[in-house]
Amino acid sequence: LAQDSTGYQLLLDMQQLDGGFRGFYDDSGNQISTSVDTAMALWGLKHAQQIPVSNQSAAVNFLLRLQNSDGSFNLAPAITSNQYASLGPEPVSITALVILVLKDVSYTGSDPNVSRALNYLSQAASGNFSGHVYAAALSALAFKAVGKPADASKAVSFILSSQNDDGGFSDVIRS
């Protein structure tokens, strides 16, 4: 893909008129745009330097429209989260992923949207991420990316406290 502009175009073709990238199937079997698909597509295309500014702006605007007043981000316009969706089964993971992507498209921790999202993650950290190791891992990366080492340390401490005797980690949302 890195050498094939056709591959990038195939990914760009998945961007919808609402700015989001499709990939998730809703309960009706319709393929819809989600924060996770949009964030991952934007992240990859941005790092590959293969996304036009207008497409990037549309994707960012789609993500920001999914932000709730508490700072969290929804999976899709009409779907808060989905426990069966990989890479973002619940609001904390989704929010941390979106922060990481926003950081990479030049948003800072002082931006109001990012600041609200970081406050949401900090509250999640206070509750040990409700047992979600995946959420804690993404949150640790997000906190580190925006220069919040104390919060990143809390997330890492929770992750380490969740390690199993066999060396692996289990997340309450995954069986």
Salt bridges, closest charged atoms under 4 A:
ASP104 OD2 - HIS47 NE2 2.68
ASP151 OD1 - LYS154 NZ 3.86
ASP171 OD1 - HIS132 ND1 3.16
